[in-house]
Amino acid sequence: MNDVEVEGRNKSKQLSHVKDFIKNFNDEIKIKKLVRNAITTPYCEGTYISYLRHKNNGGYIVDYYPLGVCEISDYDINGEPVVLFNVQELRSRLQKTYKKNRKNSPLFFKKIEEEVKANYPDEVYEAFKDKEQYAKLDTRYTGIIRVGNMNRKY
């Protein structure tokens, strides 16, 4: 009988541990905000592209990328469309919004490269360093919601 009770306690501890893990993960990725945006944005814009990114401190974050910065390619991997990140477009958008204070020092990052490394996936950072035009996002971490695309790319 003790073995049955021990198994029951271990299972409840495991269940509690898993529930805590899921709750913490959902809090990290801001699940309520993600669901709100993932529902409304595709109806307004037709396409919602998101990416689950691993942060340096061991946590996770879900980023949203608008069309123009990201493009849906003609290729699929296991039925999932491959998303191309337009690194040249990112470079031009960051240069336009790169703000400095009166002393001419940057408000957030010293170089655009630092900002890309801190806020974008590794494949985008590598393509940025190598001055590539596109980076292919990993389909395992990319999410695409499309509304009204009628089996076409967009």
PyMOL commands that set and color helices and strands:
alter all, ss='L'
color gray80, all
select helices_A, chain A and resi 2-28+31-45+87-96+112-119+122-129
alter helices_A, ss='H'
color red, helices_A
select strands_A, chain A and resi 47-54+60-65+70-77+80-86+134-136+142-146
alter strands_A, ss='S'
color yellow, strands_A
deselect
rebuild
show_as cartoon
